[in-house]
């Protein structure tokens, strides 16, 4: 007499796993909860104004922060990006700042 072919994943699991409820299942890593876009925008703008970078443009969409505009040097562009990362570490940042010649 031959064994019947299992028809579903659950049936296979019942036949092969001793205690199906005790098996470990990986869980995808969770991302920290992002504040809403307006909160991020306000937070970033306030920090930029406080350090004198009020001419840097900021756009926020779905937790992505885009930096726009012109700065005096590469060091300024780096400072601006670091500042934004410190204010919104959970956000994705796209640096589109240009250095004026």
C-alpha positions, 0 to 999 in steps of 0.5 A, spaced: 500 500 500 502 506 498 502 513 502 497 518 500 500 524 496 499 530 501 495 536 498 497 542 502 502 545 506 499 544 512 498 537 511 505 536 510 507 540 516 503 535 520 506 529 517 513 532 518 514 537 524 513 534 531 510 540 534 508 545 529 506 550 533 513 550 536 516 551 530 520 558 529 518 563 523 522 569 521 519 575 522 521 581 517 525 587 521 520 592 523 522 599 521 521 605 526 514 608 526 515 615 521 512 621 524 507 624 519 510 628 513 508 635 516 511 633 522 518 631 519 517 638 515 516 642 521 522 639 524 527 639 519 525 647 517 526 649 524 533 645 525 535 648 518 533 655 520 536 655 527 543 654 524 542 659 518 540 654 513 534 657 511 535 658 504 535 650 503 529 647 500 525 641 503 520 637 501 517 631 504 513 625 501 511 619 504 517 619 509 522 621 504 526 628 505 529 631 499 533 637 500 534 642 494 537 649 493 544 651 493 550 652 498 557 655 499 561 649 499 561 641 499 562 642 507 555 646 508 552 640 504 555 635 508 553 639 514 546 640 512 545 633 511 548 631 517 543 636 521 537 633 517 539 626 519 540 628 527 533 631 527 529 625 523 534 619 523 528 614 521 527 618 514 530 617 508 534 623 505 535 625 498 540 630 498 539 634 491 544 640 494 548 644 489 555 647 490 555 654 488 562 656 484 
